[in-house]
Amino acid sequence: MADLRGQQFGPYVVIERIARGGMADIFLAKRHGHAGFEKLVALKKIRPRYAEKKVLRRLLIHEAKLAAKLVHLNVVQVHDLGEIDGVVFIAMEYVRGRDLSAVLSHAAARREVLPVDITLFIATQLVAGLTYAHAMCDDEGENLGIVHRDVSPHNVLISYEGEVKLTDFGIARARIEGALKQNLRGKFGYMSPEQVHEIEVDQRADIFSVGVVLWEMLTGRRLFHSTDSDEAMRRILHAEIPPPSTINPLVPRELDVVVLRCLARDREDRVRSMRSLSRKLFRVIEAFSRRAQTRELAVYMRRQFGRIGGYQPGLPTPVHAFVPTRYATAPNTENAIGQTLINLGVTTDADVELALAEQRAGGGRVGELLLSAGAISEDDLALGLARQSQSKWLSEAELLGAPPEKELLDRFPRAGAEDLLMIPIGVGDEGRSVDLVVSDPFDHARLQEAKVVLGVTQIVAHVAARSAIRAAIDAWYPEASAVAEPTSSPLPIGPPVLIADADLALITPLIEQLRAEDQEFVAATTGRDAHALIGARPPIVALLDVAMPDMDGLNLCLELLRRAPDAIVFLTASNPTDEQRTKALAIGAADLIEKPFSASVVSSKIRRALKRHARAVPNRSAALRFEGVSGSLREMSALDVVQSLEVGLKTAHVVLQYDDGRRGEIGVTEGRVHGAATPTSRGEIAFFELMAPGAGMFRIEYRPTSLDATIHTPNTALMVQALELLEGSAEPRPQTDDLVLSPPPE
């Protein structure tokens, strides 16, 4: 089909293609009416190579006629049916959102399972639409006997406003359309046993398919999945079907019973009707501890896919696929990577088809499979990803020709650049955004982690080949084992000594000792003042108290070493523990001194440190291990910090300190919030207290948390409520025995 973007198609103006399948395309279009009236619709059209096939034309016409009879909140409405220049089309309701298949895939990529309350809400809305369709009667009052026959995640659309709609009645069968072939099948893996046996089906076939979809939402796994159609059908007929709770312990046993009744292979043993299934689901919801409604689903969709609005000129349109795409497509892109590379002329359709076959057999990404097969180069793949994401592509020569400022590289340790395979090249928007060269612009987990490491709220991604990024890392960062040439004088970066401690009685003797030695120094009694001094003129040597008000010495140490990697830091603490000593050394401190200390002993340590710095300055920036980062909460919220760890499946201990006096810790284990604590609370209450916005500092220590497991709520539910709290639309629920979910088994 020619590119119709911006062209008139009958009464419609085509805006852009939003989905592409093997037999049909879907376009976002606009219909103009009287007095400036405009309406967005989704145009579904048979692709040119299939336009002459009568059975496909008939299917599309049948779908339009049948769906036009169904006017329900949970069914995609058909507005128009027509034929222009031999092309049959239907104009449907435009749904701003994603299909359930995309939602499940997105959750699986984050190693999540849909929350049970969200799953129950989606299921009840899907069943409501099917209940309406199954009950549809003709003008004489006789039931039409509609059977959808293709209930699958691809045909369940979820809008960003939290609506659930069923679409694609293309192979649905009603008695009035008895001429349709009986052997038209739904997607393999979601068919009922009677469809596999090619016998007459009734509405209970849809109940089986709903059971498959519900099982997959509850477990995050495919039930009868196979790349081979015969194997998929064998599994439908014979494979064991475990109760969902054996995979997801948060599923109530009552829901197990409902799902397994839907999946009974003998349809006489299944739930009798959609209406009966609806009643059973609502009884489960009434007994469940949390209930989701449209608003909760909208918040969940926003959290998964961002704050995405409707169509705006010049901006990518949210993709919602009514038909399976030919190649794996990245979000908000028109062409998949395979098609993009073909369009660039760097590979052939045959090579892409081979990569797709390999993907179906063993998984993987099409671009990577083409690269490993030698069909494309690293530069070809980078160029394709740049074109796909509408980002700038940089060749190795262009990248190496524009080295960034050293201060920017100091903010992004070499170990971080090598781990994330990203490198910053510039700063914009008054320091709130960073230009970042990446190898994969769709790796949102790594992009989010880079935001936290750099302490910015926006990333402008440029794309380069992985070999080019590695060359830039080698060129711009010194080798980890390198040592700078000796110097004859200290690095003139500011006052030689900073003393930060709230205990004036303790540090006054030290201050007098330094004055007697004519040593230049500055002193601060709060963490906030010390942070300001570090930001203005980083010292050569610092003595920082671990328990400083407003901001502790560990955060100040990380901040100083980020700005001046060659600085020498001594931390002080009363009755320090082994864990504190280990932590101090891990983040780069020279020593942890126990309080109270001798002024003469500490002044001697400071003199030796200054002399050591003057003799030979070790290149600490190269040796800095990627074990911790610190940053400001002014531009990045605590929720952003925790979600970056969640998306990256990181294990870390997070320390938060706000200017308003709030402070506490959050533990994250492989992306899951493990526990939270403040001086006065633990568990969810502590977590929500620390999520409230405010200025301050955060510290991330990439290590297992020492906090007790005090949070057992699934991450998704926890994050959704945190979002609601940030928006002021909810209050934190109290942590009581009847509201906290039981912890998963060991």
Secondary structure, 3 states (H helix, E strand, C coil): CCCCCCCEECCEEEEEEEEECCCEEEEEEEEECHHHCEEEEEEEEECHHHCCCHHHHHHHHHHHHHHHHCCCCCECCEEEEEEECCEEEEEEECCCEEEHHHHHHHHHHCCCCCCHHHHHHHHHHHHHHHHHHHCCECCCCCECCCECCCCCHHHEEEECCCCEEECCCCCCECHHHCCCCCCCCCCCCCCCHHHHCCCCCCCHHHHHHHHHHHHHHHHCCCCCCCCCHHHHHHHHHHCCCCCHHHCCCCCCHHHHHHHHHHCCCCHHHCCCCHHHHHHHHHHHHHHCCCCCCHHHHHHHHHHHHCCCCCCCCCCCCCCCCCCCCCCCCCCCCCCCHHHHHHHHCCCCHHHHHHHHHHHHHHCCCHHHHHHHCCCCCHHHHHHHHHHHHCCEECCHHHHHCCCCCHHHHHHCCHHHHHHHCEEEEEEEHHHCEEEEEECCCCCHHHHHHHHHHHCCCEEEEEECCHHHHHHHHHHHCCCCCCCCCCCCCCCCCCCCEEEECCCHHHHHHHHHHHHHCCCCEEEECCHHHHHHHHHHCCCCEEEEECCCCCCCHHHHHHHHHHHCCCCEEEEEEECCCHHHHHHHHHCCCCEEEEECCCHHHHHHHHHHHHHHHHHCCCCHHHHCCCCEEEEECCCCCHHHHHHHHHHCCCCEEEEEEECCCCEEEEEEECCEEEEEECCCCEHHHHHHHHHCCCCEEEEEECCCCCCCCCCCCCHHHHHHHHHHHHCCCCCCCCCCCCCCCCCCCC
